[in-house]
Amino acid sequence: MMNDNKPIPSLYEWAGGMPVFVELFDKFYDKVLADNILEPIFKHMSPQHRLHVAHFVAEVLGGPKLYSESEGSHFEMIRHHLSKHLTQQHRQRWMELLLRTADEMKLPDDPEFRSAFLAYLEWGTRIAIINSNMDSINEPPDIPMPKWGWGVPGGPFIG
């Protein structure tokens, strides 16, 4: 049961803040580049890709607006996926490697955090597949950044 006297932290705060997201995506993309399914897709990514993804996901989960204020926009994120022709196999491996990395790093594994984190990743990766099979964007250039919260659980268990 939640303690009503304590403010509910964002998913970003509960995960541990920006250093956690930077390390998560750094270690994750090391796995991606060693993976026979994902390496062909990501082998030409820019050196900044890992950091951009860390900043994007951190912002979506309630962190600072580093991505949207200095690195791109949601429209730009969509644009990066156009015509990449990602498949369910790519998506599933991406999810598998990211969740394995989260476990190895001992990201919070309480049911509330993991259900919200997994829900965002499922939603985002499925949208990426849809966008990757399009040749143009049907969204306005100022489409807002997604914002993801705790969902049904309402927040972490705080004793």
N, C-alpha and C positions, 0 to 999 in steps of 0.2 A: 504494500500500500504506500502511496506517495505521501510524503510529508508536505502539508500545504504551506508550511512556513518557508520552504526553500524554493527559489525560482527554478523553473524547468530550464535546464541548459539546452542549447541547440545541439543537434547531432554532431556538428563540427566540434563544439566544446567537449561533448561527451567522449568523442573519439580521441581527443588529445591535442587538437589545434594543428596549425599548419605544418610543424615539423613532422607530424605523423603522416599527413597526406603526401608530403614531398617524399618521405622515405617509402611509403606504400607504393607510390607509382614508379619510383626509381627501381625498387626491387622487382616490382611486377613487370616492368618493361624489360628487365634483364631476362626474366622467364620467357616473355613473348619472343624475344630475339633468339632464344634457344629452342623455340617450339617449331616443329615442322609444319604445322597448320597455319600459325599466325606470322611466322617470320617473313614469308614472301610479301605479306601485306604491309608490314611495318618496317622492313629493312631500309627504306629510304626516308624514314621520318626525320624531321629536323632535330638537332640536339636539344631544342627548347620544348619539344613535344611533351616529354614527361612532365615538365614543370607546368606547362599550359593545362594539361589534363588534371594535375593535382590542384591547381588554382581553380579550375572550372568546377570540379566535384566539391571542393571545399566551399566554394561560394554557394552552390546549390544547397548544400547541407547547413547553411547558416553562417559561413565564414565571411571574411572580408571580401570586398568586391574587386580583388586584384585582377581577375580575368576580365570582367566587363568594363572596368575603368581603364585598363592599360593594355590588354592583350587581345581583345576581340569582343564578340557579342554572341548571343545565342544563334543569330543569323549566320555568323561566321562559322560557328561550330557545325551547323547544319551543312553549310557550303563545303566544309572539309570532307564530308562523308559522301557527297554526290558522286554517282557513277563508280563507286568502289565495289559494288556488287558483292556485298557481304552476305554470308549464308548463315543459317541456323548453326551449322557446325562451327563457323568462326565465332559466333556469338557465345555458344555454349563453352567453347574452349577459353574464350576471353573471361567469361564469368568464373569458370573453374580455376584459372590461374590467379585471378584477382582475389577470390575468396580464400584460396590456399595461402596467398601472401598475407592476407589479413590475419589468418589464423597463426601463421608463423611469427608475425609481428606482435601477436597477442593484442590485437585491437579488441575493444570491448566485445564480449561474446554473450552479454545478457540478452534474453529473448527480445526485449523491447528495442534495443539498438539494432540488433542483427535483422529483425524483421523489417525495420524502416530502411536500413542500409541495403538489404537485399531487394526490397520493393523498388527503391530508386534505381538500382543497377539493372533490374529486370526491365523496368519501364524504359530507361535510357538506352539500353542495348537493343531493345526491340524497335525503338524509334530510329536508332542508327541504321538498322537493317532496312527499314522502310525508306529512309532518306538515301541510303546507298544505292538503291535501285531506281532512283529518279535522276533525271538529267538537269532539272532546274528546281528552284525553291518556290513553293506556293505560299510562303509565309511573308508577311511584311518585314522590311529590313529592321524595324524596331521591335520585333517580337521580343517580349520580356524573357529574361533568364528564368529557368524553372526554379522553384523554391520548394524544398522538400522538408517535411517535418516528421514528427513522431507517428502520425497516423492514429489508428485505432487505440494502441496502447496508451497514448497521451503523454508519455514521457518515461524516463527510466525509473526503475524501482529505487527509491531513496529511503533507506531505513531510518 
